[in-house]
Amino acid sequence: MISVHRSEDRYRGGDEAAGIDTRHALSFGPFYDPDNLRFGPILACNEERLAPGAGFEEHPHSHTEIVTWVVEGELTHRDSAGHSTVVRAGDVAHLSAASGVRHVERNDGEGPLAFLQMWLAPLEPGGEPSYTVVPGIADSTPYALPGAGAMLHVRRPAGGERTAVPDAARVYVHVVRGRVALGGEELGPGDAARITGARGLAAVAVDGPAELLVWELAG
């Protein structure tokens, strides 16, 4: 089964006065929909846009696997475990909050910043927090999150090219750039497909190249 969720249907959050524009795909904060709480281990899929100088001041997380994908600009990250880095487009950043960590996320650059942030529930609570950045991850190179029973695939098909959707209990596809045809539907930037029982599916880039984030989920 494929359920398509359009970019324009995301709940709008953030703080416009502070230069923060957020679009939520699932229930988050004051936005509550009992039929849209999570998809497998995925708890949140937030599109974030930060104006220069804007950001999220130090705040806590625990028992959450947080994966960040920068679309445009540079994201400054600092946390209470001593990590400090700048995440750029094409990098995969993974914060495992474990038993608890505090962090800061800011746009310290001169231009706009856009990024996608996905929160996943761990299979087991606790542990020590960690932070990993994979710079410039290559096309079709998977990034494993064994602690959440998940695998992230980055796909960048050229126009007309097909890319296989993993056969898995659940698959979450988010279109970052371009347009793709999937399961009889056409998806554009910010659109997502939630798939259960995927078998033999493929996404096809239409009208030029595309960039997709594909979550392969065990349950």
Solvent accessible surface area in square Angstrom, and as a share of the most:
residue,aa,sasa,rsa
1,M,164,0.73
2,I,53,0.27
3,S,40,0.26
4,V,38,0.22
5,H,61,0.27
6,R,67,0.25
7,S,30,0.20
8,E,136,0.61
9,D,110,0.57
10,R,24,0.09
11,Y,73,0.28
12,R,142,0.52
13,G,22,0.21
14,G,49,0.47
15,D,70,0.36
16,E,149,0.67
17,A,106,0.82
18,A,51,0.40
19,G,22,0.21
20,I,16,0.08
21,D,32,0.17
22,T,5,0.03
23,R,64,0.23
24,H,12,0.05
25,A,14,0.11
26,L,1,0.01
27,S,17,0.11
28,F,57,0.24
29,G,66,0.63
30,P,124,0.78
31,F,51,0.21
32,Y,148,0.56
33,D,47,0.24
34,P,84,0.53
35,D,135,0.70
36,N,22,0.11
37,L,82,0.41
38,R,126,0.46
39,F,16,0.07
40,G,16,0.15
41,P,13,0.08
42,I,1,0.00
43,L,52,0.26
44,A,2,0.01
45,C,0,0.00
46,N,3,0.01
47,E,21,0.09
48,E,13,0.06
49,R,112,0.41
50,L,3,0.02
51,A,44,0.34
52,P,71,0.45
53,G,44,0.42
54,A,10,0.08
55,G,14,0.13
56,F,53,0.22
57,E,109,0.49
58,E,95,0.42
59,H,49,0.22
60,P,85,0.54
61,H,22,0.10
62,S,52,0.33
63,H,80,0.36
64,T,13,0.07
65,E,14,0.06
66,I,3,0.01
67,V,1,0.00
68,T,8,0.04
69,W,2,0.01
70,V,1,0.00
71,V,38,0.22
72,E,88,0.40
73,G,31,0.29
74,E,75,0.33
75,L,4,0.02
76,T,17,0.10
77,H,6,0.03
78,R,98,0.36
79,D,17,0.09
80,S,73,0.47
81,A,50,0.39
82,G,68,0.65
83,H,62,0.28
84,S,81,0.52
85,T,41,0.24
86,V,51,0.29
87,V,0,0.00
88,R,119,0.44
89,A,55,0.42
90,G,14,0.13
91,D,14,0.07
92,V,1,0.00
93,A,4,0.03
94,H,24,0.11
95,L,6,0.03
96,S,17,0.11
97,A,0,0.00
98,A,8,0.06
99,S,67,0.43
100,G,33,0.32
101,V,7,0.04
102,R,102,0.37
103,H,3,0.01
104,V,16,0.09
105,E,8,0.04
106,R,47,0.17
107,N,2,0.01
108,D,84,0.43
109,G,29,0.27
110,E,176,0.79
111,G,33,0.32
112,P,81,0.51
113,L,2,0.01
114,A,15,0.12
115,F,4,0.02
116,L,3,0.02
117,Q,11,0.05
118,M,1,0.00
119,W,50,0.18
120,L,0,0.00
121,A,19,0.15
122,P,33,0.21
123,L,117,0.58
124,E,132,0.59
125,P,99,0.62
126,G,31,0.29
127,G,52,0.50
128,E,148,0.66
129,P,33,0.21
130,S,53,0.34
131,Y,31,0.12
132,T,60,0.35
133,V,43,0.25
134,V,46,0.26
135,P,102,0.64
136,G,54,0.52
137,I,10,0.05
138,A,59,0.46
139,D,70,0.36
140,S,63,0.41
141,T,58,0.33
142,P,64,0.40
143,Y,33,0.13
144,A,51,0.40
145,L,3,0.02
146,P,105,0.66
147,G,39,0.38
148,A,2,0.02
149,G,20,0.19
150,A,9,0.07
151,M,62,0.28
152,L,1,0.00
153,H,20,0.09
154,V,0,0.00
155,R,31,0.11
156,R,83,0.30
157,P,4,0.03
158,A,54,0.42
159,G,44,0.43
160,G,56,0.54
161,E,85,0.38
162,R,163,0.59
163,T,19,0.11
164,A,69,0.53
165,V,8,0.04
166,P,19,0.12
167,D,84,0.43
168,A,12,0.09
169,A,53,0.41
170,R,81,0.30
171,V,0,0.00
172,Y,1,0.00
173,V,1,0.00
174,H,6,0.03
175,V,0,0.00
176,V,15,0.09
177,R,101,0.37
178,G,26,0.25
179,R,90,0.33
180,V,0,0.00
181,A,36,0.28
182,L,2,0.01
183,G,46,0.44
184,G,86,0.82
185,E,73,0.33
186,E,75,0.33
187,L,0,0.00
188,G,2,0.02
189,P,76,0.48
190,G,5,0.05
191,D,9,0.05
192,A,3,0.02
193,A,0,0.00
194,R,21,0.08
195,I,1,0.00
196,T,42,0.24
197,G,48,0.46
198,A,2,0.02
199,R,162,0.59
200,G,73,0.70
201,L,43,0.21
202,A,20,0.15
203,A,1,0.01
204,V,34,0.19
205,A,0,0.00
206,V,40,0.23
207,D,135,0.70
208,G,23,0.22
209,P,104,0.66
210,A,6,0.04
211,E,14,0.06
212,L,1,0.00
213,L,0,0.00
214,V,3,0.02
215,W,1,0.00
216,E,50,0.23
217,L,1,0.00
218,A,79,0.61
219,G,48,0.47
